[in-house]
Amino acid sequence: MEYVNAMANTVFRALISPFRGMNHWYGMLAISFASAVVLLAIFKATSNRQSIRRSKNRAIARLLELLLFKDDIVVNLGALGRTVTANVVYMGSVLRPMLFSIVPFALILIQLSVWFGHSPLQAGETTLLKATLSDAAYNIAQLQVTAAPSPGIEMETSSVRIPSRNEVAWRLKATTAGPQYVDVLVNGVRERKELAVGTTPCPVSPVRAGTGLWDELLHPTEAPLPRAGSLTRIEVDYPESVFSLGNHNIHWLTSQQFESLISRIRT
């Protein structure tokens, strides 16, 4: 999974970097267009277009049969069954390219979430840093857990321990734009959580999680926490990203679907 994430991170950084400091929509449009081209190429390479066209025409013919014989209930019932069957056959003919598209589509959505799902912190903005300890870490009250920030981050509170959730939390404040970090130390063992402050769009990773296929897939920009370590999760509470369309604010995923539709039409 490490190599897949590294490749996806590199590709998306190259595609979006030219739009640094610009409105979200420019980067989203570029990614949507590139995604549409890739997915259409996969669909073309893995589908049987003659079979799809034949099953689609058959489904349309069955639908026309319903309209032509709408006054004959007996014929109509039979035509209804044939229409359902034709649609099932049509869906089956596009199943193979859909299956081949699932993996790249999932990787694209995950990367879009990294770049557009959350907004980076702004200078002067405060947030919470939360570190979750493993069950093997025993009583967290007996552990020495501290946080050491980079120069552009200011710790506003000392640690707050929540034994019921095996969690330690701090409130921090971003003071300087640019890549920042906070090191979380458990009994002297250091693990780093990267923070995004300032320019958009930029990759924002709310969570640095542990090892495991699912965690590594969903959080691709940072290396997973060591399996045998005391920490299982380090999380930063970033604000959700909002896209403006006229006088309306829409979720990033909705905006991506909107742009993907435009890209497919243009392609």
N, C-alpha and C positions, 0 to 999 in steps of 0.2 A: 504493500500500500504506500510505502514511503516514496517509491519511484513514480507511481501514478500521481500522487499529490504534488511532487516536485515538478513534474511535467505540466500538470494543469495550472499550477501557480505561475510557472514561467510564461505559458501561453497567454493567460489572462492578464498578467502584468504588462506584457508587450502590447496587448490589444487596448488596454485601458489607460496606460501611462500617457499617451498623447493628449488625453482629455483631463489631466490633472488640473485642478483649480477651476474647471468649467462646470456648468450645470450637469446634474445627474443624467439628464435625458440624453446627452451626447454619447456618453459611455454606454448607456443602456441600448441606444440605437445601434451602435457599432457591434456590440455583443449579440444583439438579437439578429442582425443581418448575417453575421458570421455563423451563428448557431443554425439559422435556417438553411444556409448553404450546406453545412456539414450534414445535418439531418436529412436533407433532401438527397444528398449524394449517397448516404447510407441506404435510404429507402430505394433509390434507383438501383443500387448495386445488389440488393438482397431480395428484391421483389420480382415476381413474374407478372410483368405488365399486361401480357395478353390474358392471363387468367383473371387478373383483377378487372380488366375491362369487360371480359365476358360475364363474370359474376355480377358486376355492377349493372350491365345492360339487362341481365336477367331479372335483377331486383326491380329495375325501373319498369320492365315489361309487366311484372306481377302487380306492381302498383297501378299501372294503367288498366290492368284487367279489373281491378277493384272499381275503378271509376266507370269503365265501360258497361259493366254488368251490375251496377248499383241497385237496379230494380229487381234483380233475381236473387232472392236470399240464399237459395241453395248453391248457385254458382258463386255467389259472393263469399259464403263460408269456406268453400273449397279454395277460392282465390286468396282468402285471408291466410289460410294455412300455408299455401305455396309462397306467399309474400314473406311470411316469417322465415320459412326455410331458405328462401333466396337471400334474405338479409344475413342469416347465420353463415351461409356459404361465403357471402361477400366479406364478412368480418374475418372468417377463417383465412381468406386469401391475402389479407393484409396483416395477419398475425405474425408471420415470420419477420418482415421488416420492422414491425413494432418491437419485437423481442430484441432484435439487433440494436435498436435505437435506445433501449432502456438505460444501458450503462452510460453512454455519452450524455444522454439527456439528464441523468441524475448528477453526473459530474458538473455539468453546466449549471444546474440549479444550485448546487452546493457552492460553487464559485461565485455565482451571482449573489447568494446570501452573504458571502464573505465581503464582497465589494459594496453591496447596496442594501443589505438587510439592516445595518446599524450605522449611525453617524459617529464619526470620531469625536472625542471630547474636544471642547474648545478651551482656550486659555481662560482660566478663572472658574471653570466648571468643576463641580464636585461630583463624586460618585463613590460607590462601595466596592471594595476588594474583598472577596470571600475565598477562604482556603478550606477545603474539606479534607479531613485526615482519615486514613484507613482505619478499619476496625482493629487492626493489629497494633495501632498506635496507643492502645489502652487509654487511660484517663488523660484527657487533654489538659487538665489542670496541672499535671505533673510535667508537661512538656514545655520546653523553651521555644516559643514560636514568636518570631519577629519579622518585620518587613523593612527592607532597605531599598528606597526608591532611587531612581536616577535624578540628576540635578533639576530636571524640568517637572518633577512631581513633588508635592508637599504632603506629608502625612498629617492630617488634621486631628486624628484621635489615636489613642493607644488601642491595642487589640481588645476586642470584645469576644469572649468565648461563649459558645452555645453548646454545652455538652450533649443535649438531646439530639443534636444534628451532627455532632463531631465536627463542628465548624468554628473557624476563627475569622472575624471580620474587622476591617478598618475603613475609615472614611478618608479619602484622599482628594487632593485638589490638583488639577493640571495647571501649570504656570507658564509653560513654554511649548510652542508648537513644534511638531516634529516627532520622530520615533522616540518613545520613552519606554521605561520598564520599571518593574518592581520585583525585587528578589525576596522570596519568602523562605525563611530559614527555620528549619525544624531541628532543634538540637544541633545546630551548626551546619546541617546539610542544606545546601542552597539550591532552589529551583526558581527560574526566572519566568515572569509573565510579561509579555510585551504589551505596550499600550499605544494606541493611535491617538495623536493629538493634532488638531489643525486641519490641514489641507484635505479636500475631498475631490474626487473619490479616492479612497485608499483602502487597502484590506483591513478589516476590523475583525478581530478574533475575540469574542466575548469569553470564550472558555479554552483553557488548556486542560485537556482531559487525560485519562490514563490510556494504557495500551489496550488494544482490542480493535477489530476490524471496523465496527460501527463507529466507535469514538474517533478513530483516525480518519474515517471517511467524512464525518460531519464537521471535523475541526482540522482542516488540512494545512493551515499556515504555520502551525507550531508543532514541534516534536512532542510526542506523547510523554507524559510523566513516567518515570521508571516504575516497572511493575512491582519491584520489591521496596519501593520508597514509602515514606510515611504519608505522602500527599496523593490523593486520588483525583483532585480537581481544584483548579484555581480559576476564579470567575471574576470578571469586571462587568459592572452594570452599565452598559452603554445605552444611550437613547435610541429608539427605533428610528430608522430613516423614513422620511416622508417625501413623496413626489407630488408636486403641484401640477394640476391640469386645469387651467383657468382658475376658477374660484374654489376648486375642490382639491382636497388632499387624498391621495390614493396609496394603497400599500404597494411596496416595490414589486411583489409578485404579480399583482394585477397590471402594473405598468409594463412588466416584461411580456406578459401575454398580449397586451395591446400592441407593443412594438414588434413582437414576433409575427403577429397577423399582418402588419404593414410590410414587414420584410418578406414574408412569403408571397404576398401580392406582387411586390416589386420584382422578386426573383422569378 
